[in-house]
């Protein structure tokens, strides 16, 4: 069948350089995003490495202590000596009194260890030059606020969707992948992006949804890598990989008359769709009993 587009390997070299430059840049950006997650959410439980507990503490919160204590024992643990951290936690447990804030020397510790990042110029994090902002963190750790989730959600939805739009556009010129695989690979990131954002809100309501955060993030990563690697190989290594190398076996499987993996995946997707109704009923029930009352209470406070 004659293709109705110019395959990646047949594009002019300047176009290949343009595509490759973009893919390499967003690939490096994606890598740094993963590293950033390890140093923020991955330290929520005080241990390096992303776990289900990290996700729960980040979105649902650790209801066994205050926000400030959890941070001092988690992602902020390496920013101050143990003695100073214990002094701050002792002040918190004694009621976080404003008079003791200066009398116990807590203000000096905050100024030398925290204000370098937590100041009025920083965006998205509390300003510790204001005592009220620090005091607000001495309450029970309930995880991310609905206000912060709203802000981060719309930024991620806009920004990441643009990244996947251009990665998908470049990948759409691939010729080694069937139309079915292309549609699945290009559509997957958007489905997983919506699931990822939704999972933050669901985990905020109930910690059982923390697994969905990890699953959705892995789905985005797998689809991104598949499109990225396929595009780079077709542009610069088509003959050694797909003609003379291991890729030739894949092309033989692709052209086989047997049912493809995409066909089987579509069958399982339709089967899974039939199971969505009871799952949707459960999510709706959880929203009405747990989520909506919290949202109403929050709306009353800001009204």
Secondary structure, 3 states (H helix, E strand, C coil): CCCCCCCHHHCCHHHHHHHHHHHHHHHHHHHHHHHHHHHCHHHCCCCCCCCHHHHHHHHCCCCCCEHHHHHHHCCCHHHCCHHHHHHHHHHHHCCCCHHHHHHCCHHHHHHHHCCCCCCCCCCCCCCCCCHHHHHHHHCECCCCCHHHHHHHHHHHHHHHHHHHHHHHHHHCCCCCCCHHHHHHHHHHHHHHHHHHHHHHHHHHHCHHHHHHHHHHHHHHHHHHHHHHHHHHHHHHCHHHHHHCCCHHHHHHHHCCCCCCHHHHHHHHHHHHHCCHHHHHHHHHHHHHHHHHHHHHHHHHHHC
